[in-house]
Amino acid sequence: MEMNQQYLDMFIEESKEHLQACSDQLLELEKNPNDLYIVNEIFRSAHTLKGMAATMGFEDLADLTHKMENVLDAIRNEKIVVDSNLLDIVFESVDHLEAMIVDIANGGDGKRDVSDIVSKLKAIEAGQLIPTSTPTEQEMAADVYTEEPTTDRYLIYDEYDVTVLQQSKEQGFNVYEITVSLRPDCLLKAARVYMVFEVLEKNGEVLKSFPTVEKLEEEQFDQTFQVTFITKDSAEEIQKKINKVSEIDKVVVMPLTKEMIKEASKEELVSKEQLQQESKKSEQQPSKQQKKSEPLKKESNATKQSAQSKTIRVSIERLDILMNLFEELVIDRGRLQSIATDVKHSELTETVERMSRTMGDLQNIVLTMRMIPIETVFNRFPKMVRSLSRDLNKKINLEIIGAETELDRTVIDEIGDPLVHLIRNSVDHGIESPEVRKAKGKPEEGTVILRAYHSGNYVFIEIEDDGAGINKDKVLKKAIDRGIVTKESALVLTDKQINELIFESGFSTAEKITDVSGRGVGLDVVKTTIQSLGGSISIESEQDVGSKFSIQLPLTLSIISVMLVEIEKEIYAIPLSSIIETSIIKKSEILNAHNQKVIDFRGKVVPLIFLDEVFEVPRNEIYDDEYLSVVIVRKGDKLAGLVVDSFIGQQEIVLKSLGNYLKNIFAISGATILGNGQVALIIDINALMK
């Protein structure tokens, strides 16, 4: 038991990875039901999980995995055929396995009633659930794009090529042989070849071509050439993109199977003398592109192997301890800088400056260690959307863009649930049923795009759909009925303000309560959670065109750059990410509009917020100066001017929580300890500019 406890965390982490791999590959298998390579990948993950579970003593987990493994084994041995009913049952098995792992992670024994799913798996294995012989839509589509080309295959693969192709497949890439035929009247063949290669290289990697690149550039070919292409895109997408090049007669995109690779390898082509001679010539005179790319590929593979062998797992608790210690160092650095400024000793100043540079590098490393790709959150959504689309009888395509974007682990831990609510909202409220979409002239299949990208010190996450959009009249009626707004105030609301009403607590436009929505719980929690992370959320929507939810989140929550300002003798910190600029204005420039003091800032009317009034700062004497110091800040598209006594300067500070006793202080998100030991309160711009 002591040994089990020692390796329990590692078991849980690796089990989650294997189950995620199973889910991802099952989604791929649904698109390519005849691809036994995918089945082998799922089988491998299940087999490893079964062995780990048995070793750790979780017999129920091992037994269910074994039953699922039997079904996968029957598929790969072609005893049973993949169809949607079979995949539903395998997905259900994975859901049970995930629930068991969660139970184990929470201190349980992983036991769960799985008799129903086990009986289904046994029935499939025994051949009682026989798939229909009618080809699925995917199979029919696959037939269109995987037809055998009318010309012979001339591409030849050496040992290195075979290795690259196998590794690409193992890493989830699609590998195709593409045959492109130019029109007989094409005048600039080399130019068309160049355009085709440009399209391909933007979407993946060209491994080989026939004829060689040099011969293609010199137009030493008839009308047809072939390339081996590695990509994440589907055959249909590649075919469409190549067909956009003018003077293309025909494009055939053929998935490359293990048998085809073997058939085209040099050992298997002894009888094709002419092709062998061509292959020898191309080896004796390799193209510049091949000369450059091959060593790079070998080096890349070597680097990957090296990186994998030098990777270790570090517990989150240790990273948190490291971060806390570094935060203390940042505070001490500020203190040392303050002392060095006061003492004015050259050697001390020089040492402190050098230490500051070193700590800057150390800070980058510590923060980078805490950064995690957002794909750890995004990975759960394809399976969720598949399940929701089946429950709601809708056709939905989920596109994920920018999954490699990195965020601080603290943010990653919190952002999952808000994204679940937003995606469920898009699927249920946004995307219409196939019949409604068809009547509107839209494709039956709706699209939900989940996108992440960096911009400055922020990460943006967008959930976009091509559904019904927000019905503003319906939203206003619901808001008035629930007393969220009055009939009078509703008349002056902008489209943006109407859209944001859906974030109010208890608000829902669903006609009936379902498992997916209708209880008025979700979007208000989303807004609260995102704002608690120092972020913001906005909506763009057009009726019958679609909606886009945009989330803005800080890269990290622990160390931030601020502008220190003073009010009387109190010091406040304003996050630099919210500041547009600082300014000195005359009191005579202040105007009054709707009982609000405002200024004209570059042609815009900007309201003034006097921080001494907001935070009730006691004045020893009346502050009466002809000039005012103003910090212009931004929240979304809103601007405001924060009036302070003076600017102190820019500084990196450690954000500390105020604790449970002081958590409800208005417009204060935390505090920091400055170099001189004084505490500065950090202003929450989002709360201040509501």
C-alpha positions in Angstrom: 0.0 0.0 0.0 2.9 2.3 0.7 4.3 1.7 -2.7 0.8 2.4 -4.3 0.6 5.7 -2.5 4.1 6.6 -3.7 3.1 6.2 -7.4 -0.6 7.2 -7.1 -0.2 10.7 -8.4 1.8 9.5 -11.4 -0.8 6.8 -12.1 -3.7 9.3 -12.0 -1.8 11.8 -14.3 -0.8 9.1 -16.9 -4.3 7.6 -16.8 -5.9 10.9 -17.6 -3.4 11.3 -20.5 -4.3 7.8 -21.9 -8.0 8.4 -21.6 -7.7 11.8 -23.4 -5.7 10.0 -26.1 -8.5 7.4 -26.4 -11.2 10.2 -26.7 -9.2 12.1 -29.3 -8.5 9.0 -31.4 -12.2 7.8 -31.1 -13.3 11.1 -32.6 -10.8 10.5 -35.5 -12.0 7.0 -35.9 -15.6 8.3 -36.3 -14.4 10.4 -39.2 -12.2 7.5 -40.7 -14.0 4.2 -39.6 -11.8 2.1 -41.8 -8.5 3.3 -40.5 -7.1 0.4 -38.5 -4.1 2.5 -37.5 -6.3 4.6 -35.3 -7.8 1.5 -33.7 -4.3 0.3 -32.9 -3.5 3.7 -31.2 -6.7 3.4 -29.1 -5.9 -0.2 -28.3 -2.3 0.7 -27.2 -3.6 3.4 -24.8 -6.3 1.1 -23.4 -3.7 -1.8 -22.9 -1.3 0.5 -21.1 -4.1 1.8 -18.8 -5.2 -1.8 -18.0 -1.7 -2.8 -17.0 -1.3 0.3 -14.8 -4.7 -0.2 -13.1 -4.0 -3.9 -12.4 -0.5 -3.0 -11.0 -2.1 -0.4 -8.7 -4.8 -2.8 -7.5 -7.8 -1.1 -9.1 -9.4 -4.3 -10.4 -12.8 -2.7 -11.6 -10.9 -0.2 -13.7 -8.7 -2.9 -15.1 -11.6 -5.2 -15.8 -13.7 -2.6 -17.7 -10.6 -1.5 -19.7 -10.0 -5.2 -20.6 -13.6 -5.5 -21.9 -13.1 -2.4 -24.0 -9.8 -3.8 -25.2 -11.5 -7.0 -26.4 -13.8 -4.9 -28.6 -10.9 -2.9 -30.0 -9.0 -6.1 -30.7 -12.0 -7.5 -32.7 -12.2 -4.3 -34.7 -8.5 -4.3 -35.6 -8.7 -8.0 -36.6 -11.7 -7.0 -38.8 -14.1 -9.3 -37.0 -16.5 -6.4 -36.5 -17.1 -3.2 -38.3 -17.0 0.3 -36.8 -20.3 2.2 -36.8 -21.8 5.1 -34.8 -23.7 2.7 -32.4 -20.5 0.9 -31.6 -18.6 4.1 -31.0 -21.3 5.4 -28.7 -20.8 2.4 -26.5 -17.0 2.8 -26.5 -17.3 6.5 -25.7 -19.6 5.5 -22.8 -16.9 3.1 -21.6 -14.3 5.9 -21.6 -16.7 8.1 -19.7 -17.0 5.4 -17.0 -13.2 5.0 -16.9 -12.8 8.8 -16.5 -15.3 8.8 -13.6 -13.3 6.0 -11.9 -10.1 8.0 -12.2 -11.8 11.1 -10.8 -13.0 8.9 -7.9 -9.5 7.6 -7.3 -8.1 11.1 -7.4 -10.6 12.2 -4.7 -9.4 9.4 -2.4 -12.0 6.7 -3.5 -11.4 3.1 -4.6 -12.5 3.6 -8.2 -15.5 1.2 -7.9 -18.5 1.9 -10.0 -21.6 0.0 -11.3 -20.6 -0.7 -14.9 -22.6 -3.9 -15.4 -24.8 -2.3 -18.1 -21.8 -1.1 -20.2 -19.9 -4.4 -19.7 -22.9 -6.4 -21.0 -23.0 -4.1 -24.1 -19.3 -4.6 -24.7 -19.7 -8.4 -24.4 -22.6 -8.3 -26.8 -20.5 -6.4 -29.4 -17.6 -8.8 -28.9 -19.9 -11.8 -29.5 -21.2 -10.2 -32.7 -24.7 -9.6 -31.4 -24.7 -5.9 -32.3 -24.1 -6.1 -36.0 -23.5 -2.8 -37.7 -25.6 -1.9 -40.7 -24.1 -2.4 -44.1 -25.3 1.0 -45.3 -22.2 3.2 -45.7 -22.1 6.2 -43.4 -21.8 9.8 -44.7 -18.1 9.8 -43.8 -17.5 6.6 -45.7 -19.2 8.0 -48.8 -17.2 11.2 -48.5 -14.1 9.2 -48.0 -14.8 7.3 -51.2 -14.9 10.6 -53.1 -11.5 11.6 -51.9 -9.7 8.3 -51.7 -10.3 7.0 -55.2 -7.3 5.4 -56.8 -5.6 7.8 -59.2 -5.8 6.9 -62.9 -2.1 7.3 -63.2 0.6 5.0 -61.7 2.3 5.8 -58.5 5.9 6.9 -59.0 6.9 8.0 -55.5 9.6 5.8 -53.9 10.4 5.8 -50.2 13.7 5.0 -48.7 14.2 3.9 -45.1 14.4 7.4 -43.8 11.1 8.4 -45.6 9.3 5.4 -44.2 10.5 6.3 -40.6 9.2 9.9 -41.1 5.9 8.7 -42.4 5.4 6.3 -39.6 6.3 8.9 -36.9 4.0 11.4 -38.5 1.1 9.0 -38.3 1.9 8.1 -34.7 1.8 11.8 -33.8 -1.7 12.1 -35.3 -0.9 13.7 -38.7 -2.6 12.7 -41.9 -0.3 11.5 -44.7 -1.4 11.8 -48.3 -0.1 11.1 -51.8 -1.4 13.9 -54.0 -1.6 13.6 -57.8 -2.0 17.0 -59.5 -2.8 17.2 -63.3 -2.4 20.5 -65.1 -4.6 21.5 -68.0 -3.1 20.6 -71.4 -3.1 24.3 -72.4 -1.2 25.4 -69.3 1.6 27.8 -70.4 3.5 28.4 -67.2 3.7 25.0 -65.7 6.5 25.8 -63.2 4.5 28.8 -61.9 1.5 26.6 -61.3 3.7 24.0 -59.5 5.2 26.8 -57.4 1.6 27.9 -56.4 0.6 24.4 -55.5 3.7 23.9 -53.3 3.0 27.3 -51.7 -0.5 26.2 -50.8 0.8 22.9 -49.4 3.6 24.4 -47.4 1.2 26.7 -45.6 -0.9 23.8 -44.5 1.7 21.1 -43.7 5.0 19.7 -45.0 5.9 18.2 -48.4 8.1 15.1 -47.9 8.8 14.1 -51.5 7.8 14.9 -55.0 8.0 13.2 -58.4 9.6 14.5 -60.5 12.2 16.1 -58.2 11.8 19.8 -57.3 14.6 20.7 -59.7 12.9 19.0 -62.6 9.6 20.6 -61.7 11.2 24.1 -61.7 12.8 23.4 -65.1 9.4 22.1 -66.4 10.9 18.7 -67.2 7.5 16.9 -66.8 4.4 16.4 -68.9 1.1 17.6 -67.2 1.1 15.5 -64.0 3.2 15.4 -60.8 2.9 13.7 -57.4 3.8 14.8 -53.9 3.8 13.1 -50.5 2.2 15.5 -48.0 2.0 15.5 -44.2 -0.7 17.6 -42.6 -3.4 18.0 -40.0 -6.0 18.9 -42.6 -8.5 16.5 -44.2 -8.3 15.2 -47.8 -11.3 17.3 -48.8 -9.8 20.5 -47.4 -6.5 19.9 -49.2 -8.3 19.1 -52.5 -10.4 22.3 -52.3 -7.3 24.5 -51.6 -5.3 23.1 -54.5 -8.3 23.4 -56.8 -8.3 27.2 -56.2 -5.0 27.4 -58.2 -5.9 28.3 -61.8 -5.2 25.9 -64.7 -5.5 22.8 -62.5 -7.3 20.0 -64.3 -7.6 17.3 -61.7 -6.5 16.7 -58.1 -6.5 13.3 -56.4 -5.8 13.2 -52.7 -5.1 9.6 -51.5 -4.5 8.7 -47.8 -1.2 6.7 -47.6 -1.7 3.4 -45.8 1.0 1.1 -44.4 0.5 -1.3 -47.3 1.0 1.5 -49.8 4.2 2.7 -48.1 5.5 -0.8 -48.1 4.6 -1.3 -51.8 6.4 1.9 -52.7 9.5 1.3 -50.6 12.7 0.5 -52.5 12.8 -3.1 -51.3 9.5 -3.8 -52.9 10.3 -2.1 -56.2 13.0 -4.4 -57.6 10.9 -5.2 -60.7 10.3 -1.6 -61.6 13.7 -0.9 -63.3 12.7 2.4 -64.9 11.5 3.9 -61.6 14.6 2.6 -59.8 16.8 4.4 -62.3 14.8 7.6 -61.8 15.1 7.1 -58.0 18.9 6.7 -58.3 19.2 9.9 -60.4 17.3 11.8 -57.8 19.5 10.5 -55.1 22.7 11.3 -57.0 21.4 14.9 -57.7 19.2 15.8 -54.8 17.3 19.0 -55.0 18.3 22.0 -52.9 15.1 21.7 -51.0 15.8 18.1 -50.1 19.4 18.8 -49.1 18.2 21.5 -46.8 15.2 19.8 -45.3 16.5 16.3 -44.6 19.2 17.2 -42.1 16.8 19.6 -40.4 14.2 16.8 -40.1 16.8 14.4 -38.7 18.0 17.1 -36.3 14.4 17.9 -35.3 13.7 14.2 -34.5 16.9 13.9 -32.5 15.9 17.1 -30.6 12.5 15.7 -29.8 13.9 12.4 -28.5 16.4 14.4 -26.4 13.7 16.6 -25.0 11.5 13.6 -24.1 14.3 11.9 -22.3 15.1 15.1 -20.3 11.5 15.8 -19.2 10.5 15.2 -15.6 7.2 15.6 -13.8 7.0 18.2 -11.1 4.1 18.3 -8.6 2.0 21.5 -8.7 2.6 22.0 -4.9 6.4 22.3 -5.5 5.8 24.9 -8.3 3.5 26.9 -5.9 6.2 26.8 -3.2 8.8 27.9 -5.8 6.5 30.8 -6.9 5.9 31.9 -3.3 9.7 32.0 -2.5 10.3 33.9 -5.7 7.6 36.4 -4.8 9.4 37.0 -1.5 12.6 37.6 -3.5 10.8 40.2 -5.6 9.7 42.1 -2.4 13.3 41.9 -1.0 14.6 43.2 -4.4 12.4 46.2 -4.1 13.7 46.8 -0.5 17.3 46.6 -1.7 16.7 49.0 -4.5 15.1 51.4 -2.1 18.1 51.1 0.3 20.6 51.5 -2.6 18.9 54.7 -3.7 19.1 56.2 -0.2 22.7 55.1 0.5 24.0 56.1 -2.9 26.9 53.6 -2.7 28.3 52.8 -6.2 29.2 49.1 -5.5 25.9 48.5 -3.7 24.0 50.1 -6.6 25.9 48.1 -9.2 25.3 44.8 -7.3 21.6 45.5 -6.9 21.3 46.3 -10.6 23.1 43.0 -11.5 20.9 41.1 -9.1 17.8 42.7 -10.7 18.8 41.6 -14.2 19.5 38.0 -12.9 16.1 38.0 -11.1 14.5 39.2 -14.3 15.8 36.1 -16.1 14.8 33.9 -13.1 11.3 35.4 -13.1 10.9 34.5 -16.8 11.9 30.9 -16.1 9.7 30.5 -13.0 6.7 32.0 -14.9 7.3 29.8 -17.9 7.4 26.7 -15.8 3.9 27.5 -14.6 2.6 28.1 -18.1 0.5 25.2 -19.5 -0.9 24.9 -23.1 -4.6 25.6 -23.1 -5.2 22.4 -25.0 -5.3 20.7 -21.6 -8.7 22.4 -21.3 -9.7 22.4 -24.9 -9.2 18.6 -25.2 -12.4 17.9 -23.3 -14.7 19.8 -25.7 -14.7 17.7 -29.0 -16.3 14.7 -27.1 -18.7 17.0 -25.2 -19.9 18.7 -28.4 -20.3 15.3 -30.1 -22.5 14.1 -27.1 -24.5 17.4 -27.1 -25.1 17.3 -30.8 -26.5 13.8 -30.6 -28.7 14.7 -27.6 -30.1 17.8 -29.3 -30.3 16.2 -32.8 -28.1 18.8 -34.3 -25.2 18.6 -36.7 -22.2 20.5 -35.2 -18.6 20.9 -36.3 -16.2 22.1 -33.6 -13.1 23.8 -34.8 -10.2 24.4 -32.4 -7.6 27.0 -33.2 -4.6 28.0 -31.1 -4.7 25.1 -28.6 -0.9 25.5 -28.1 -1.5 29.0 -26.5 -0.1 29.0 -23.0 -1.7 30.3 -19.8 -0.7 30.3 -16.1 -1.8 27.1 -14.3 -3.9 29.1 -11.9 -6.0 30.5 -14.8 -6.1 27.1 -16.5 -7.6 25.6 -13.3 -10.4 28.1 -13.2 -11.2 28.7 -16.9 -12.6 25.2 -17.7 -16.1 25.5 -16.3 -16.8 29.0 -17.8 -15.8 27.6 -21.2 -18.1 24.6 -20.7 -21.0 26.9 -20.1 -20.2 29.1 -23.1 -19.9 26.1 -25.5 -23.1 24.5 -24.2 -24.8 27.9 -24.7 -23.6 28.1 -28.3 -24.6 24.5 -29.0 -28.0 24.8 -27.4 -29.1 28.4 -27.9 -26.9 29.4 -30.8 -26.9 26.5 -33.4 -30.3 25.9 -34.9 -31.7 22.4 -35.8 -30.8 21.1 -39.3 -34.3 21.8 -40.5 -34.3 25.4 -39.3 -30.8 26.0 -40.8 -31.9 24.6 -44.1 -35.0 26.9 -44.2 -32.7 29.9 -43.5 -30.4 28.9 -46.4 -27.6 27.8 -44.1 -25.7 24.5 -44.3 -27.3 21.8 -42.1 -24.1 21.5 -40.1 -23.5 24.3 -37.7 -19.9 25.4 -36.8 -18.6 26.4 -33.4 -15.1 27.8 -33.4 -13.0 27.8 -30.2 -10.0 30.1 -30.6 -7.1 31.2 -28.4 -4.3 33.6 -29.0 -1.8 35.9 -27.2 -1.9 39.7 -27.5 0.4 41.7 -25.3 0.1 40.6 -21.7 -3.2 38.9 -22.3 -4.6 35.7 -23.7 -7.9 36.0 -25.7 -10.3 33.1 -25.9 -13.1 33.3 -28.4 -16.2 31.1 -28.8 -17.8 31.8 -32.2 -20.8 30.2 -33.8 -22.8 30.6 -37.0 -26.1 30.1 -35.3 -29.2 32.2 -34.6 -27.5 35.0 -32.8 -29.1 36.9 -29.9 -32.8 37.8 -30.3 -32.6 41.3 -28.7 -36.4 41.7 -28.5 -36.7 38.4 -26.7 -33.9 39.2 -24.3 -35.4 42.6 -23.5 -38.8 41.1 -22.9 -37.4 38.5 -20.5 -35.3 41.1 -18.7 -38.3 43.4 -18.2 -40.5 40.4 -17.0 -37.8 39.5 -14.5 -37.4 43.0 -13.3 -33.8 43.2 -14.4 -34.5 46.5 -16.3 -37.5 48.8 -16.4 -39.5 49.5 -19.6 -38.2 53.1 -19.5 -34.5 52.2 -19.2 -34.9 49.5 -21.8 -35.7 52.1 -24.5 -32.2 53.7 -24.2 -30.1 50.5 -24.0 -27.5 50.0 -26.7 -27.2 46.7 -28.6 -24.1 45.9 -26.5 -25.9 46.5 -23.2 -28.8 44.4 -24.4 -26.4 41.5 -25.2 -24.8 41.8 -21.8 -28.2 41.3 -20.1 -27.8 37.5 -20.6 -25.0 37.6 -18.0 -27.5 38.7 -15.3 -28.2 36.1 -12.5 -31.1 33.8 -13.2 -31.5 35.0 -16.8 -32.4 32.4 -19.4 -34.2 32.6 -22.8 -34.8 28.8 -23.0 -38.5 27.9 -23.4 -38.2 24.8 -21.4 -35.8 23.3 -18.8 -33.6 20.5 -20.2 -30.4 18.7 -19.2 -28.5 21.3 -21.2 -30.0 24.6 -20.2 -33.0 26.6 -19.0 -32.4 27.0 -15.3 -30.8 30.4 -15.6 -27.5 29.2 -14.1 -24.3 29.6 -16.1 -23.5 32.8 -17.8 -23.6 34.9 -14.6 -21.2 32.5 -13.1 -19.0 32.8 -16.2 -18.8 36.5 -15.9 -18.1 36.4 -12.2 -15.3 33.8 -12.6 -13.6 35.6 -15.4 -13.7 38.9 -13.6 -12.2 37.2 -10.5 -9.3 36.2 -12.6 -8.7 39.8 -13.6 -10.3 39.3 -17.0 -13.3 40.5 -18.9 -15.9 39.1 -21.4 -17.7 40.8 -24.2 -20.3 39.7 -26.8 -20.8 40.4 -30.5 -23.9 39.1 -32.1 -26.0 39.5 -35.2 -29.4 37.8 -35.5 -29.4 34.8 -37.9 -25.7 35.2 -38.5 -24.1 34.1 -35.2 -22.5 35.2 -32.0 -18.9 35.6 -30.7 -18.0 35.6 -27.0 -14.5 37.1 -26.4 -12.7 36.5 -23.1 -9.7 38.5 -22.1 -7.4 37.0 -19.4 -4.1 38.0 -17.9 -1.1 35.7 -18.7 -0.3 35.4 -15.0 -2.0 36.4 -11.8 1.0 36.6 -9.4 3.5 39.2 -10.6 2.2 42.2 -12.4 3.5 45.6 -13.6 1.8 48.6 -12.1 1.8 52.4 -11.9 2.2 53.5 -8.3 0.2 56.6 -7.4 -0.2 58.6 -4.2 -3.4 60.0 -2.6 -2.6 62.1 0.5 -0.1 59.7 2.2 -1.7 56.4 0.9 -0.2 54.5 -2.1 -2.3 52.7 -4.7 -1.2 50.5 -7.6 -3.0 50.6 -11.0 -2.2 47.7 -13.4 -0.3 48.9 -16.4 -2.3 46.7 -18.7 -5.4 48.9 -18.0 -3.5 52.3 -18.5 -3.6 54.2 -21.7 -1.5 57.2 -20.6 -1.0 59.6 -17.7 -1.8 63.3 -18.0 -1.7 66.6 -16.1 -4.8 68.7 -16.7 -6.0 72.2 -15.5 -9.1 72.3 -13.3 -10.5 74.8 -15.9 -10.6 71.9 -18.4 -13.1 69.9 -16.3 -16.7 70.0 -17.7 -20.0 68.9 -16.3 -22.3 66.5 -18.1 -25.3 64.7 -16.6 -24.0 65.5 -13.0 -20.7 63.9 -13.9 -17.4 65.6 -14.2 -15.7 64.9 -17.5 -12.8 66.0 -19.7 -12.2 66.1 -23.4 -9.5 63.5 -24.1 -8.4 63.5 -27.8 -11.9 64.2 -28.9 -13.6 61.8 -26.6 -15.7 62.7 -23.5 -14.0 60.8 -20.6 -15.6 60.8 -17.1 -13.4 61.6 -14.1 -13.2 59.3 -11.0 -11.8 61.0 -7.9 -10.1 58.2 -6.1 -9.9 60.1 -2.8 -13.7 60.2 -2.8 -14.1 56.5 -3.9 -11.8 55.2 -1.2 -12.7 57.9 1.4 -9.1 59.0 1.9 -9.0 61.4 4.9 -7.5 64.7 4.1 -5.4 66.6 6.7 -6.0 69.8 4.7 -8.0 70.8 1.7 -6.3 69.7 -1.6 -6.5 72.7 -3.8 -4.2 72.8 -6.8 -4.7 74.4 -10.2 -3.4 71.2 -11.9 -4.7 67.6 -11.4 -2.8 64.3 -12.1 -5.0 62.0 -14.2 -4.5 58.3 -15.2 -6.5 57.5 -18.3 -7.6 53.8 -18.0 -9.6 51.5 -20.2 -12.1 48.7 -19.7 -13.1 47.2 -23.0 -14.2 50.2 -25.1 -14.9 52.4 -22.0 -12.5 55.1 -20.9 -12.2 56.9 -17.5 -9.8 59.3 -15.9 -8.6 58.4 -12.4 -7.7 61.6 -10.5 -4.8 61.2 -8.0 -2.4 63.5 -6.1 0.8 62.4 -7.8 2.5 59.7 -9.8 5.3 57.7 -8.1 6.4 55.5 -11.0 6.3 52.1 -12.6 7.2 48.9 -10.7 6.7 45.1 -10.8 4.8 44.0 -7.7 3.6 40.7 -6.2 -0.2 40.5 -6.0 -1.2 39.3 -2.6 -4.8 38.4 -1.6 -6.5 40.4 1.2 -7.8 37.2 2.7 -11.4 36.2 3.6 -12.0 39.0 6.1 -11.4 41.8 3.6 -12.6 40.1 0.4 -15.6 42.5 -0.2 -13.7 45.8 -0.3 -15.0 47.7 -3.3 -12.6 48.1 -6.3 -9.6 46.6 -4.5 -8.3 43.3 -6.0 -5.4 42.8 -3.6 -2.3 44.3 -2.0 1.5 44.3 -2.3 4.4 45.1 0.0 6.7 47.8 -1.4 10.5 48.1 -1.0 10.2 50.4 2.0 7.8 48.0 3.8 4.7 50.1 3.0 1.5 48.3 1.8 0.0 49.5 -1.4 -3.6 48.5 -2.4 -4.1 47.3 -6.0 -7.1 48.9 -7.8 -9.5 46.7 -9.6 -10.3 48.7 -12.8 -13.1 46.3 -13.8 -15.0 46.9 -10.6 -14.3 50.6 -10.6 -15.7 51.2 -14.1 -18.9 49.1 -13.9 
